[in-house]
C-alpha cells in the first residue's frame, strides 16, 4: 500500500469555516472555540467528533479504492 497522508481541518459547526486559534494553547474537553468568521462558540468535543467522522470516511474511501485496484489486478 502506498503512503497515505490525511489532513483534517477543524471546522466551525455554524459556518463551516476552518477554525483558527492560538497554537500555543492546549485545548481540553469542554473548551469552547470561537470562530473568527461568524464569532460563534464551538464545543471542542463536537468539533473533534465531526473531524473524526470525516477522517474515518476518507480512510474508508482510500482503503476501498486500494482494495478495488488490487483485486482488479488479481482478476484480470
C-alpha positions in Angstrom: 0.0 0.0 0.0 1.3 3.4 -0.9 1.8 6.0 1.9 -1.4 7.8 2.7 -1.3 11.2 4.4 -4.6 12.6 5.7 -5.1 16.1 7.0 -8.4 17.0 8.6 -9.1 20.6 9.5 -11.4 21.5 12.4 -14.4 23.4 11.0 -16.9 25.7 12.6 -20.2 23.9 13.3 -22.1 27.0 12.2 -20.5 28.5 9.1 -18.1 25.6 8.1 -15.0 27.9 8.1 -11.7 26.4 9.2 -11.2 27.2 12.9 -8.1 29.1 13.8 -6.7 29.9 17.1 -3.8 30.1 19.4 -1.4 27.3 18.5 0.3 27.5 21.9 -2.9 26.8 23.8 -3.7 23.2 24.7 -7.5 22.6 24.3 -9.4 20.2 26.5 -12.7 18.5 26.6 -15.4 21.1 27.4 -13.5 24.0 25.9 -15.2 26.4 23.5 -13.5 27.6 20.4 -14.6 31.0 18.9 -14.9 31.1 15.1 -13.1 34.1 13.7 -15.5 34.3 10.8 -19.0 34.1 12.4 -17.9 34.6 16.0 -20.0 31.7 17.3 -18.6 29.4 20.0 -17.9 25.8 19.0 -17.8 23.0 21.5 -14.4 21.4 21.3 -15.7 17.8 21.7 -18.3 18.2 19.0 -15.8 19.7 16.6 -13.5 16.8 17.2 -16.2 14.2 16.8 -17.1 15.6 13.4 -13.5 15.7 12.3 -13.0 12.1 13.4 -16.1 11.1 11.4 -14.7 12.9 8.3 -11.3 11.3 8.8 -12.9 7.8 9.1 -14.8 8.3 5.9 -11.7 9.4 4.0 -9.8 6.4 5.3 -12.6 4.1 4.2 -12.7 5.6 0.8 -8.9 5.3 0.4 -8.9 1.7 1.7 -11.8 0.7 -0.6 -10.1 2.2 -3.6 -6.8 0.4 -2.7 -8.6 -3.0 -2.3 -10.6 -2.5 -5.5 -7.5 -1.7 -7.6 -5.6 -4.7 -6.2 -8.5 -7.0 -6.8 -8.7 -5.8 -10.4 -5.1 -6.6 -10.8 -5.6 -10.2 -9.5 -8.7 -11.0 -11.6 -7.5 -9.7 -14.9 
